[in-house]
Amino acid sequence: MALGTLWMIDLVLAAASIVVLVVLLYLYRANFRTLRSPLSLGLIVFAALFLLENLAAMYFYFAWNESLSGTGYASSVAMPMLLLNAVELVAFSTLLLVSWR
């Protein structure tokens, strides 16, 4: 079954978050190699866990679309997830901007 518009937007936002998190992981790894700071290690764990969360979210978007499409609940689940993903992407992008400098 085809993905709905909200599910597609959710997937795009999750994919964009994954790209930002991969860049953050690269930056944090480079910082850890030079500084050996516990904070850098904590930031690596932080970014890695959110990366795992976004990969799982993409899987669930595919799985939920199939299971919820016949019940009428697909849009009621997709809209709150879209808002959460949008806020998450803005937060990660802000963190990337601050970390890049």
C-alpha positions in Angstrom: 0.0 0.0 0.0 1.2 3.5 -0.8 2.4 5.8 1.9 0.3 8.8 2.7 1.5 12.3 2.5 2.0 12.8 6.2 4.0 9.5 6.4 6.2 10.6 3.5 6.9 13.9 5.2 7.7 12.0 8.4 10.1 9.8 6.5 11.8 12.8 4.9 12.2 14.6 8.3 13.6 11.4 9.9 16.1 11.0 7.0 17.2 14.6 7.3 17.7 14.0 11.1 19.8 11.0 10.3 22.0 13.0 8.0 22.5 15.7 10.6 23.2 13.1 13.3 25.8 11.4 11.1 27.6 14.8 10.6 27.4 15.4 14.4 28.9 12.0 15.1 31.7 12.8 12.7 32.4 16.1 14.5 32.1 14.6 18.0 34.4 11.7 17.0 37.0 14.1 15.7 36.7 16.1 19.0 37.1 13.0 21.1 40.2 11.9 19.2 41.9 15.2 19.9 40.6 16.1 23.4 39.8 12.7 25.0 37.1 14.5 27.0 34.3 12.6 28.8 32.0 15.3 27.4 32.9 14.4 23.8 32.3 10.7 24.6 28.9 11.6 26.1 28.0 13.6 22.9 29.0 10.6 20.8 26.7 8.3 22.8 23.9 11.0 22.6 24.1 11.3 18.9 24.4 7.5 18.4 21.3 6.9 20.4 19.3 9.5 18.5 20.6 8.0 15.3 19.3 4.6 16.4 16.0 6.2 17.4 15.5 7.8 13.9 16.4 4.6 12.1 13.8 2.7 14.2 11.3 5.5 13.6 11.7 5.0 9.8 11.1 1.3 10.2 8.0 2.0 12.3 6.6 4.5 9.8 6.6 1.8 7.1 5.2 -0.8 9.5 2.5 1.5 11.0 1.4 2.7 7.6 0.5 -0.8 6.6 -1.2 -1.8 9.9 -3.0 1.5 10.5 -4.2 2.3 7.0 -7.3 0.1 7.3 -8.3 1.4 10.7 -8.5 5.1 10.0 -5.9 5.9 12.7 -3.0 6.5 10.3 -3.4 10.3 10.1 -4.0 10.6 13.8 -0.6 9.0 14.4 1.2 10.6 11.6 0.4 14.2 12.5 1.8 14.2 16.0 4.9 12.3 14.8 5.4 14.9 12.0 5.4 17.7 14.6 7.8 15.8 16.8 10.1 15.1 13.9 10.1 18.7 12.8 11.0 19.9 16.3 13.7 17.2 16.6 15.2 18.2 13.2 15.3 21.9 14.2 17.0 20.9 17.5 19.6 18.7 15.8 20.3 21.4 13.2 20.8 24.0 15.9 23.2 21.6 17.7 25.0 21.1 14.4 25.3 24.8 13.8 26.7 25.4 17.3 29.1 22.4 17.1 30.4 23.3 13.7 31.6 26.7 14.9 
